[in-house]
């Protein structure tokens, strides 16, 4: 029951944040949408950041389910990385307004930094799982999965920040998304070609 109410609050907050913006949405407005007292809302979420954090992790959990399904269906490492980029594109498009609003917040605050680190860690863990599977399937050469996964994620993030820009560009423009994803797919192909086992003819 508590989880049901919590998920309903998250859904209501996500609608408001996406439509009106995070900064312009108050906890009182979310409480009104849910027909809850403000005290009841704070029982579930101590402040707005706790709500934002819950939304972020819910989106990541949703994305992880799509990734797990793809892992069951796609055995090839490069094909899996390409599918992963397609999933990322789908979620960037689906939650684009929320992402814009997140970039308007104070990202240097300690809790924001902790959330960002958590997101990076989960992204790296997914890549590690894909690489580890490729090694076990005898598709890839043996390498340090942890450090190589960190390198791969850094390359993908770097392309997103610098693609068609001379200085870092933290927020991906919706019109540039196709170009960025295509360049990331090209980079993934080059990367995997460097670590896959060569078949002797």
C-alpha atoms as one frame of an Amber mdcrd trajectory, in Angstrom:
protein
   0.000   0.000   0.000   2.807   2.405   0.904   4.626   1.530  -2.316   1.447
   2.142  -4.347   0.991   5.616  -2.856   4.693   6.368  -3.276   4.552   5.392
  -6.969   1.435   7.523  -7.459   3.244  10.531  -5.988   6.250   9.908  -8.243
   3.953   9.753 -11.290   2.193  12.987 -10.290   5.515  14.768  -9.688   6.899
  13.560 -13.008   3.877  15.004 -14.841   4.247  18.368 -13.097   8.035  18.539
 -13.478   7.801  17.691 -17.187   5.055  20.238 -17.863   5.834  23.171 -15.547
   9.497  22.589 -14.681  11.121  21.448 -11.450  11.946  24.916 -10.141   8.386
  26.167 -10.726   6.741  23.171  -9.059   6.192  23.247  -5.306   5.643  20.334
  -2.971   2.282  21.929  -2.082   1.142  21.673  -5.717   2.115  18.010  -5.873
   0.256  17.403  -2.601  -2.817  19.161  -4.050  -2.665  17.006  -7.194  -2.630
  13.909  -4.994  -5.285  15.301  -2.612  -2.790  14.820   0.214  -1.851  17.130
   3.019   1.652  18.562   2.759   2.550  16.653   5.936   1.475  13.390   4.314
   3.575  14.148   1.233   6.618  14.803   3.424   5.980  11.452   5.102   6.852
   9.801   1.787   9.481  12.284   0.569  11.414  14.552   2.917  11.935  17.250
   0.276  11.796  17.949  -3.451  15.230  16.479  -4.070  14.168  13.143  -2.529
  11.302  13.109  -5.025  13.593  13.968  -7.954  15.981  11.222  -6.846  13.133
   8.694  -6.711  12.056   9.680 -10.235  15.630   9.302 -11.516  15.978   5.824
 -10.045  12.550   4.779 -11.292  13.531   5.800 -14.829  16.823   3.906 -14.466
  14.952   0.828 -13.208  12.594   1.066 -16.186  15.560   1.369 -18.542  17.308
  -1.583 -16.862  14.303  -3.791 -17.636  14.578  -2.885 -21.329  18.312  -3.642
 -21.203  17.756  -7.021 -19.500  15.224  -7.973 -22.161  17.686  -6.981 -24.892
  20.421  -9.065 -23.222  18.163 -12.111 -23.435  17.431 -11.508 -27.113  20.791
 -10.251 -28.478  23.889 -12.443 -28.022  26.329 -10.384 -30.105  28.280  -7.717
 -28.153  28.275  -4.985 -30.810  24.597  -5.534 -31.620  23.857  -5.263 -27.888
  25.785  -1.981 -27.573  23.915  -0.599 -30.590  20.602  -1.616 -29.018  21.699
   0.004 -25.757  22.250   3.301 -27.579  18.794   3.005 -29.165  17.278   2.455
 -25.713  19.164   5.506 -24.428  17.801   7.588 -27.324  14.252   6.412 -26.601
  14.520   7.490 -22.967  16.173  10.817 -23.792  13.259  11.596 -26.114  10.628
  10.346 -23.674  11.938  12.380 -20.723  13.526  15.278 -22.608  11.664  18.072
 -20.802  12.545  16.576 -17.428  16.215  16.366 -18.446  16.205  20.031 -19.488
  14.785  20.959 -16.089  17.389  18.875 -14.263  20.156  20.803 -16.002  18.700
  24.044 -14.664  19.177  22.877 -11.073  22.274  23.349  -8.915  24.258  20.326
 -10.064  27.184  21.165  -7.769  25.168  20.495  -4.621  26.439  17.441  -2.725
  23.331  15.332  -3.187  23.239  16.057  -6.925  26.856  14.919  -7.201  26.027
  11.705  -5.338  23.061  11.047  -7.650  25.206  11.681 -10.745  27.835   9.261
  -9.449  25.156   6.636  -8.873  23.883   7.049 -12.430  27.416   6.765 -13.831
  28.055   3.639 -11.787  24.905   1.955 -13.079  25.773   2.868 -16.662  29.268
   1.409 -16.230  27.901  -1.756 -14.610  25.661  -2.398 -17.635  28.640  -2.099
 -19.991  30.691  -4.385 -17.719  27.936  -7.005 -17.888  27.914  -6.836 -21.695
  31.713  -7.055 -21.973  31.935  -9.866 -19.420  29.364 -11.845 -21.334  31.294
 -11.288 -24.579  34.473 -12.650 -23.000  32.684 -15.692 -21.561  31.128 -16.411
 -24.966  34.639 -16.367 -26.455  33.639 -13.444 -28.683  36.013 -10.916 -27.109
  39.645 -11.150 -26.058  40.349 -11.214 -22.310  40.830  -7.742 -20.792  40.227
  -5.796 -17.587  36.457  -5.437 -17.756  36.187  -2.722 -15.078  38.704  -0.253
 -16.525  37.642  -0.946 -20.126  33.995  -0.335 -19.247  34.918   2.975 -17.607
  36.850   3.945 -20.751  33.944   3.019 -23.030  31.440   5.030 -20.980  33.822
   8.020 -20.909  34.105   7.893 -24.716  30.324   7.774 -25.154  29.779  10.637
 -22.711  32.560  12.652 -24.323  30.942  12.295 -27.741  27.627  13.487 -26.290
  29.305  16.573 -24.796  31.564  17.523 -27.707  29.674  16.270 -30.762  29.662
  19.166 -33.268  30.855  21.541 -30.499  34.266  23.033 -29.775  33.550  23.329
 -26.046  31.721  20.929 -23.684  27.957  20.989 -24.167  26.321  19.282 -21.175
  22.741  19.354 -22.481  22.042  17.348 -25.628  19.956  19.338 -28.080  16.978
  17.331 -29.339  17.803  18.183 -32.953  21.352  16.865 -32.485  20.341  13.604
 -30.848  20.290  11.518 -34.049  23.749  12.764 -35.033  25.179  12.074 -31.579
  23.725   8.555 -31.377  25.043   7.767 -34.869  28.557   8.891 -33.929  28.344
   6.847 -30.720  27.372   3.787 -32.778  30.365   4.355 -35.054  32.638   4.672
 -32.017  31.163   1.490 -30.502  31.911  -0.378 -33.728  35.533   0.800 -33.749
  35.895  -0.007 -30.043  34.547  -3.566 -30.362  36.600  -4.257 -33.485  39.667
  -3.574 -31.328  38.784  -6.088 -28.601  36.992  -8.883 -30.435  38.758 -12.151
 -31.141  40.144 -12.499 -34.619  39.049 -15.590 -36.510  41.989 -17.216 -38.275
  41.211 -17.922 -41.893
